[in-house]
Amino acid sequence: MSAHGGSGELSGRLPVNKTYKQFIGGVFERSESGRSYPVVGAGGRLLAHAVLGSRKDIREAVAAACSAQGGWAGRTAYNRGQILYRVAEVMESRRAEFSAEVLRAGHGTSEEAAARETSVAIDRWVWYAGWADKFSTVLGGVNPVAGPYFNLSMPEPTGVVGIVAPNEPPLLPLVSRLAPAIVSGNTAVVLASELCPLVAVTLAETLALSDVPPGVVNICTGCHQELVPPLADHGAVDALDITGCDPELASDAARRAAATITRVVSASAAERLWADEAAQSPYLIDAFCEIKTVWHPKGR
């Protein structure tokens, strides 16, 4: 008797389900706590178990981001643009997988809407890749001053950025907040959507294949109520994007961040229309930059 069915598939085989892990320092890891939680899609259907991250995972992710930040910022703007474009290329090659992940997450998403969200997310990487070596010209410049001096203002990366991703939709908001944060030379610690974390892990796989150096983007999954406070408290986090926090958690995170003089940013109402052009802007890059001003005497 043949062990094969008519379609060429082995009969009676068990499916090999994907294991979703956190992405810290360029490595896919389970939580040090060993915990996980169920992720459900439309109609309450179990999709997978995701890592339930811990405070220690946040500390390790911040440490990885700190270690990578100097090297990432030291690359040329053109090279960072090339790498962001490479992310778009790899996402394009996995378009069907991303669309399927977005669709599986459910929450009212149709097949057409999932495909559109994936397309816009890919295009957003391309858009910010194009700004990599241009935004400093828009955000910086020569300032008029009295006296024989040049006064130059230039944007520089803030450092390590914590990003709390919105719960839904699962892909486009994450890309819309992550791309402008890292294009200038910042590194990021991302708390993935609590309800739809699986797409973020698939994005991490793309980043790992796209020449993004280890530690530039770190993605943790788990409970926002548990993980946002240690991220906001961490003294090595230089900016905190609380777009994905509910009002109460956002207020608490802002108070905690104030203790370490951490910049707090959040998407505006217009920017939350994720598929619109208002959700992408060189001024979103500016939100994660510091402006350095240099005085230089004029020659005679």
C-alpha positions in Angstrom: 0.0 0.0 0.0 1.3 3.4 -0.9 2.1 5.8 2.0 1.2 8.7 -0.3 -2.2 10.2 -1.0 -3.3 11.2 -4.4 -2.0 14.8 -4.0 1.5 13.6 -3.3 1.2 14.5 0.4 2.0 11.9 3.1 -1.2 10.6 4.6 -1.8 11.0 8.3 1.1 13.4 8.9 1.0 15.9 11.7 1.2 19.6 10.8 4.5 21.4 11.8 3.2 24.5 13.4 5.3 27.6 13.6 6.8 28.6 17.0 6.7 32.3 17.6 9.6 33.7 19.7 10.9 37.1 20.8 13.7 38.7 18.8 16.4 40.2 21.0 19.9 41.0 19.9 19.4 39.3 16.6 18.4 36.0 18.2 15.0 34.4 18.5 14.4 33.5 22.1 11.8 32.2 24.5 11.3 34.2 27.7 13.7 33.5 30.5 10.5 32.9 32.5 9.4 30.1 30.2 5.9 31.6 30.0 3.6 31.8 27.0 0.0 32.9 26.3 -2.6 31.9 23.7 -3.2 34.2 20.7 -6.6 33.9 19.2 -8.0 35.1 15.9 -11.4 35.7 14.4 -14.2 33.8 16.3 -11.8 33.0 19.2 -9.9 30.4 17.1 -6.5 29.5 18.7 -3.7 30.6 16.3 -0.6 29.9 18.4 1.1 30.5 21.7 3.3 33.6 21.9 6.1 34.3 24.4 4.9 36.1 27.5 7.8 38.3 28.0 9.2 39.5 31.4 10.9 42.5 32.9 14.2 40.7 32.4 13.5 40.3 28.7 13.0 44.1 28.5 16.3 44.7 30.3 18.1 42.3 27.8 16.4 44.0 24.8 17.5 47.5 26.0 21.0 46.2 26.6 21.1 44.8 23.0 19.8 48.1 21.6 22.4 50.1 23.6 25.2 47.9 22.2 24.0 48.3 18.6 23.2 52.0 18.6 26.7 53.4 18.1 27.5 51.2 15.2 24.1 51.8 13.5 24.3 55.6 13.9 27.9 55.5 12.6 26.8 54.0 9.3 26.3 56.4 6.4 22.7 57.6 5.9 22.8 56.1 2.4 23.7 52.7 3.8 20.8 52.8 6.3 18.6 53.6 3.4 19.8 50.6 1.5 19.1 48.4 4.5 15.5 49.7 4.9 15.0 49.2 1.2 16.2 45.6 1.6 13.6 45.1 4.3 11.0 46.1 1.8 12.4 43.7 -0.8 12.3 40.8 1.6 8.8 41.7 2.7 7.8 41.8 -1.0 9.1 38.3 -1.5 7.0 37.1 1.5 3.9 39.2 0.7 1.6 36.2 0.7 2.8 35.1 4.1 2.3 38.6 5.6 -1.1 38.9 4.1 -2.1 35.5 5.5 -0.8 36.5 9.0 -2.7 39.7 9.0 -5.9 37.9 7.8 -5.5 35.2 10.4 -5.3 37.8 13.1 -8.9 38.6 12.2 -10.6 41.5 14.0 -12.7 42.3 11.0 -10.0 42.2 8.4 -11.0 40.9 5.0 -8.6 39.2 2.5 -8.6 42.4 0.4 -7.8 44.6 3.5 -5.0 42.3 4.6 -3.4 42.5 1.2 -3.7 46.3 1.2 -2.2 46.6 4.6 0.8 44.5 3.6 1.3 46.6 0.4 1.2 49.9 2.3 3.6 48.5 4.9 6.1 47.5 2.2 5.7 50.9 0.5 6.3 52.7 3.9 9.7 51.0 4.2 10.6 52.2 0.7 9.4 55.7 1.6 11.5 56.1 4.6 14.5 54.4 2.9 14.3 57.3 0.4 14.4 59.9 3.2 17.4 58.3 4.9 20.0 60.7 3.3 17.6 63.6 2.8 15.8 64.3 6.1 18.7 66.1 7.7 18.6 68.7 4.9 14.9 69.4 5.7 15.2 69.3 9.5 18.6 71.1 9.7 20.2 74.1 8.1 22.2 77.3 8.6 20.8 79.7 11.1 21.1 83.5 10.7 23.2 85.0 13.6 24.9 88.3 14.3 28.7 88.2 14.1 31.4 86.4 12.0 30.1 82.9 12.7 28.4 80.0 10.9 25.6 78.5 13.1 24.6 75.1 11.9 21.8 72.9 13.2 21.8 69.1 12.4 19.5 66.3 13.5 21.1 63.4 15.4 19.6 60.2 16.6 18.3 60.3 20.2 19.6 56.8 21.0 17.4 53.9 22.2 13.7 54.2 21.4 11.0 52.2 23.1 7.9 51.6 20.9 4.6 50.3 22.2 2.8 49.0 19.1 -0.9 49.5 18.7 -3.1 46.4 19.1 -4.7 46.5 15.7 -4.3 46.5 12.8 -1.2 44.3 13.5 1.3 45.3 10.8 1.0 48.8 9.3 1.0 50.8 12.6 4.1 48.9 13.7 6.0 49.7 10.5 4.7 53.3 10.6 6.3 53.9 14.0 9.4 51.7 13.7 10.7 52.9 10.3 11.0 56.6 11.2 12.5 55.7 14.6 15.5 53.7 13.2 16.2 55.5 9.9 18.2 58.3 11.6 20.4 55.9 13.6 18.3 55.1 16.6 17.8 51.5 17.8 14.5 50.2 19.0 12.9 48.0 21.7 9.4 47.2 20.4 6.5 45.8 22.5 4.4 44.0 19.9 0.7 44.2 19.7 -0.7 42.2 22.7 -3.7 40.9 20.8 -1.9 40.3 17.4 1.8 39.7 18.2 2.4 37.0 15.5 2.8 39.4 12.6 5.5 41.3 14.5 7.5 38.1 14.9 7.2 37.4 11.2 8.5 41.0 10.6 11.4 40.1 12.9 12.3 37.2 10.6 12.3 39.6 7.7 14.6 42.0 9.6 17.0 39.2 10.4 17.2 38.4 6.6 17.6 42.1 5.6 21.1 43.1 6.7 19.7 44.9 9.8 22.5 44.5 12.3 21.7 42.5 15.5 20.2 44.7 18.3 19.0 47.5 16.0 15.4 46.2 16.3 14.4 44.1 19.3 10.8 42.8 19.5 9.3 41.5 22.7 5.8 40.0 23.1 3.5 39.9 26.1 1.3 41.9 28.4 1.5 45.6 27.9 0.4 46.3 31.5 3.4 44.2 32.7 6.1 45.3 30.2 5.5 49.0 29.6 6.4 50.1 33.2 9.9 48.6 33.1 10.5 50.0 29.6 9.4 53.5 30.7 11.5 53.2 33.9 14.7 52.2 32.2 17.3 54.9 32.3 19.0 53.8 29.1 15.8 54.4 27.0 16.1 57.8 25.5 12.6 58.1 23.8 9.3 56.3 24.4 6.6 56.0 21.8 3.3 55.3 23.7 1.1 55.2 20.7 -0.1 51.6 21.6 -0.9 52.4 25.2 -4.5 52.9 26.5 -5.0 56.3 28.2 -4.4 55.1 31.7 -1.2 53.1 30.8 0.0 56.1 28.6 -0.4 58.5 31.6 1.5 56.1 33.9 4.3 55.6 31.3 4.7 59.3 30.8 5.1 59.9 34.6 7.7 57.1 34.8 9.6 58.4 31.8 9.7 61.9 33.3 11.9 60.5 36.2 14.7 59.8 33.7 14.0 62.7 31.4 12.9 60.4 28.6 11.2 62.0 25.6 7.6 60.8 25.2 6.0 60.8 21.8 2.7 59.5 20.5 1.0 59.4 17.1 -1.5 62.2 16.4 -5.1 61.5 15.3 -4.1 62.2 11.7 -1.1 59.8 11.9 -3.4 57.1 13.2 -5.1 56.9 9.9 -2.4 54.4 9.1 -2.9 54.0 5.3 -3.1 57.8 4.7 -0.1 59.9 3.6 -0.4 61.8 6.9 1.0 58.7 8.6 4.4 59.2 7.0 6.4 62.3 7.2 10.1 63.5 7.6 8.8 65.3 10.7 8.1 61.8 12.3 11.8 61.2 11.9 12.4 64.5 13.7 10.3 63.2 16.7 13.1 60.7 17.4 16.0 63.1 16.8 17.9 65.6 18.8 19.0 68.8 17.1 22.7 69.6 17.5 23.8 73.2 17.0 27.4 74.0 16.1 29.1 77.4 15.9 32.1 77.9 13.6 34.0 81.2 13.0 34.0 82.5 9.5 37.3 82.8 7.7 38.4 86.2 6.4 
